[in-house]
Amino acid sequence: GVRRLGTVSILLGAAAGGAMVVSSSERFFYMGLILAWGLPILAVQWFFGGHVSWRERKLLGMAIVPPTLYLWVVDAIAIHLGIWAINPRYLLGVYLGPLPIEEASFFLITTCMVAQGALLFVRVAERVDHLSLEGKRGPGSREGGLFYTVVRAAWRL
């Protein structure tokens, strides 16, 4: 289903990032690091809650697009003003307006991790609360405890 397809696709992106890091071309290095760093986290999130993220994609879009656009703008301004610089030898040479694609990717991936993580946390917390109300090994029970309940709720999202 959507979880398997999403997880595999994201892991392929992470593998591509790893390949870029070890490639002999320096220009792939920065993008490779970003993909190899962030995509495994998104893959784990998608493995457990991809169906939730897909079902609530409009909400996720509202949580991802505005902050990502904001971060792109302020980063482009900071680069333009010389507040920080990125060595061009590590860049692919592809730009989103004035912003290197690597920087745009970093902020998009980071915002996705935060937004999707927050959504899944809330949904797991709701599930834990529901299980506690049902009396099924809730956080206060002696059998399994909070950790068991959270893992069970995450697995059953």
TORVO-875752 format. One record per residue (C-alpha): residue in one letter; chain; x, y, z. Coordinates in Angstrom, 2 decimals, decimal comma. Layout:
- A|A|X|Y|Z .
...
***
This chain:
- G|A|0,00|0,00|0,00 .
- V|A|0,88|3,63|0,42 .
- R|A|3,14|2,96|3,43 .
- R|A|5,28|0,42|1,60 .
- L|A|5,56|2,50|-1,57 .
- G|A|6,41|5,65|0,37 .
- T|A|8,95|3,92|2,61 .
- V|A|10,72|2,22|-0,30 .
- S|A|10,77|5,42|-2,36 .
- I|A|12,20|7,45|0,51 .
- L|A|14,82|4,80|1,26 .
- L|A|15,86|4,80|-2,41 .
- G|A|16,37|8,56|-2,10 .
- A|A|18,47|8,01|1,02 .
- A|A|20,55|5,38|-0,79 .
- A|A|21,06|7,81|-3,67 .
- G|A|22,23|10,35|-1,11 .
- G|A|24,70|7,86|0,31 .
- A|A|25,98|7,13|-3,19 .
- M|A|26,39|10,86|-3,80 .
- V|A|28,45|11,22|-0,62 .
- V|A|30,91|8,50|-1,63 .
- S|A|31,05|9,51|-5,30 .
- S|A|34,26|10,94|-6,61 .
- S|A|32,59|14,25|-7,50 .
- E|A|32,66|16,91|-4,77 .
- R|A|29,66|18,66|-6,29 .
- F|A|27,37|15,80|-5,15 .
- F|A|28,66|15,84|-1,56 .
- Y|A|26,37|18,42|0,10 .
- M|A|23,17|17,14|-1,50 .
- G|A|24,21|13,58|-0,67 .
- L|A|24,71|14,48|2,99 .
- I|A|21,29|16,12|3,16 .
- L|A|19,51|13,14|1,59 .
- A|A|21,45|10,54|3,61 .
- W|A|20,80|12,50|6,83 .
- G|A|17,10|13,33|6,52 .
- L|A|15,45|10,70|4,37 .
- P|A|16,02|7,74|6,73 .
- I|A|14,08|9,63|9,42 .
- L|A|11,25|10,31|6,97 .
- A|A|11,30|6,64|5,93 .
- V|A|10,83|5,48|9,53 .
- Q|A|8,02|7,97|10,00 .
- W|A|6,43|6,84|6,75 .
- F|A|6,84|3,14|7,66 .
- F|A|4,80|3,61|10,84 .
- G|A|2,43|6,35|9,77 .
- G|A|2,52|6,87|6,03 .
- H|A|-1,15|6,01|5,76 .
- V|A|-1,91|8,67|8,38 .
- S|A|0,28|11,23|6,58 .
- W|A|-1,41|10,40|3,29 .
- R|A|-4,88|10,59|4,79 .
- E|A|-4,05|13,97|6,36 .
- R|A|-1,96|15,30|3,47 .
- K|A|-3,86|18,60|3,29 .
- L|A|-3,11|19,28|6,94 .
- L|A|0,52|18,28|6,39 .
- G|A|0,72|20,54|3,37 .
- M|A|-0,47|23,47|5,45 .
- A|A|2,12|22,60|8,09 .
- I|A|4,97|22,19|5,58 .
- V|A|4,54|24,74|2,78 .
- P|A|4,39|28,08|4,69 .
- P|A|7,37|27,43|7,00 .
- T|A|9,42|25,98|4,13 .
- L|A|8,75|29,04|1,95 .
- Y|A|9,64|31,32|4,85 .
- L|A|12,92|29,47|5,49 .
- W|A|13,78|29,56|1,78 .
- V|A|13,27|33,34|1,68 .
- V|A|15,28|34,13|4,82 .
- D|A|18,06|31,76|3,78 .
- A|A|18,27|33,35|0,33 .
- I|A|18,43|36,80|1,97 .
- A|A|21,15|35,66|4,37 .
- I|A|23,22|34,20|1,53 .
- H|A|22,69|37,34|-0,57 .
- L|A|23,80|39,59|2,31 .
- G|A|26,89|37,44|2,90 .
- I|A|25,82|36,38|6,38 .
- W|A|26,88|32,89|5,34 .
- A|A|28,16|31,31|2,20 .
- I|A|28,23|27,85|0,72 .
- N|A|31,32|26,67|-1,10 .
- P|A|30,23|26,32|-4,75 .
- R|A|32,49|23,33|-5,29 .
- Y|A|30,03|21,29|-3,17 .
- L|A|26,94|22,48|-5,04 .
- L|A|25,19|20,87|-7,99 .
- G|A|24,76|24,28|-9,60 .
- V|A|20,96|24,02|-9,65 .
- Y|A|19,11|26,95|-8,09 .
- L|A|15,57|27,63|-6,98 .
- G|A|15,65|31,34|-7,70 .
- P|A|18,73|32,55|-5,82 .
- L|A|18,75|29,55|-3,47 .
- P|A|20,94|26,51|-4,10 .
- I|A|18,80|23,38|-4,49 .
- E|A|20,71|21,82|-1,60 .
- E|A|19,55|24,53|0,81 .
- A|A|15,98|24,31|-0,48 .
- S|A|16,07|20,52|-0,02 .
- F|A|17,47|20,83|3,50 .
- F|A|14,67|23,13|4,65 .
- L|A|11,97|21,08|2,92 .
- I|A|13,21|17,79|4,42 .
- T|A|13,62|19,34|7,87 .
- T|A|10,13|20,84|7,81 .
- C|A|8,69|17,51|6,62 .
- M|A|10,39|15,67|9,49 .
- V|A|9,04|18,14|12,05 .
- A|A|5,50|18,35|10,65 .
- Q|A|5,09|14,64|10,03 .
- G|A|6,67|13,81|13,39 .
- A|A|4,29|16,18|15,18 .
- L|A|1,27|14,76|13,36 .
- L|A|2,24|11,18|14,17 .
- F|A|3,01|12,07|17,78 .
- V|A|-0,45|13,59|18,20 .
- R|A|-2,14|10,59|16,57 .
- V|A|-0,17|8,13|18,75 .
- A|A|-1,00|10,17|21,86 .
- E|A|-4,69|10,04|20,92 .
- R|A|-4,41|6,29|20,45 .
- V|A|-2,62|5,86|23,82 .
- D|A|-5,39|7,87|25,46 .
- H|A|-8,00|5,72|23,73 .
- L|A|-6,29|2,50|24,85 .
- S|A|-6,07|3,85|28,40 .
- L|A|-9,78|4,65|28,41 .
- E|A|-10,51|1,12|27,22 .
- G|A|-8,41|-0,21|30,09 .
- K|A|-6,01|-2,00|27,75 .
- R|A|-2,56|-1,71|29,26 .
- G|A|-2,67|2,03|29,59 .
- P|A|0,17|4,16|30,93 .
- G|A|-0,77|3,49|34,54 .
- S|A|-1,06|-0,28|34,22 .
- R|A|1,46|-2,68|35,69 .
- E|A|1,56|-4,87|32,62 .
- G|A|3,67|-3,33|29,86 .
- G|A|3,60|0,25|31,05 .
- L|A|3,82|3,41|29,01 .
- F|A|6,52|2,23|26,59 .
- Y|A|4,51|-0,83|25,58 .
- T|A|1,37|1,23|25,15 .
- V|A|3,10|3,82|22,97 .
- V|A|4,73|1,17|20,75 .
- R|A|1,42|-0,68|20,46 .
- A|A|-0,43|2,54|19,60 .
- A|A|2,17|3,52|16,98 .
- W|A|2,01|0,10|15,38 .
- R|A|-1,80|0,23|15,25 .
- L|A|-2,15|3,75|13,79 .
***
